[in-house]
Amino acid sequence: MTSFIASHVRLRDSTVPTNNWQKSSYSHEGANCLYVASAGDGVIRLRESDAPDIILTATRPELDALVRSLRAGQLVRADR
């Protein structure tokens, strides 16, 4: 999974206009909000409010696989 993250993280993705980012309905007011955007190229972009210049990019199947892995407990936090 490390190779997935390394190949799908970019800084300042200029292909997404600022107004296309949507905050997740699961995010509360304040810090640690998750934003999602799609520029019409089939790539989904995710960023966190605390680090908006770091953007995770993935296709829908890749994002589905990442979420399934997270839910199944197959991934661990990097800081542990």
N, C-alpha and C positions, 0 to 999 in steps of 0.2 A: 504494500500500500504506500510505502514511502515514495516509490517511483511515480505513483499516481499524483501525489501531492507535489512533488518536485516538478513534474511536467505540466501541472495545471495551475500553478500560482504565478501571477504576473503583477507587476506594479503599474498603477495608473493606466488602466485600459481605456484609451481614448475613443473606442468604438461605441461606447454607451453614453448617450447624453445624460447629463446630471439629473434631469427630470424624469428619467425612465426607471430609476431605482424605487422599489416598493419595500416598505418595512413589513417584515413577517408579522402576521396576526398573533403569533406566540410571543413576540417581543413586547416587553412592558416599557413604560416611559423611563428614561434615564439611560444609563450605560448598557453595554452588551446587547445592542439591538442587531438583529440580522437583517440585511437587505438583499434583495434578489432583483436581477434584471436580465432581460433578453433583448438583443439587438436585431432580432429577425434572422440571424445567421444559424440558428439551431443550437447555439451555445448559451448555456445558462451561466450567469455570473453571480457569485455570492461574495459579500463583504460584511465585516463587522463594524459597528459604529466607532469602536475604539481604535481601529486601524483601517480607515477607509481606502488607503492607497494599496493595500494588499487584497487582491481579488482572486478567488478560486474560480476557475472556469471548468465546465464539464458539459458534456452532452447529456441528454435526458437519461439514456441507459447507464452512463457512467455515474450520474448523480443517484439514480435508483440503487445501483450496486453499493455505493458509498453509504447511503442511508441504511440499507439492509445490513451491511457489515457493522455499522454503529449500533443498530438495534440488537443485533445478535451478540454484541460484546466482543467482537473479533478484533477491535482496535482499542488501543490504550492511549491515554493522554501522554504527550511527550514529556511533560514535567514530572512524571511519576517514575 
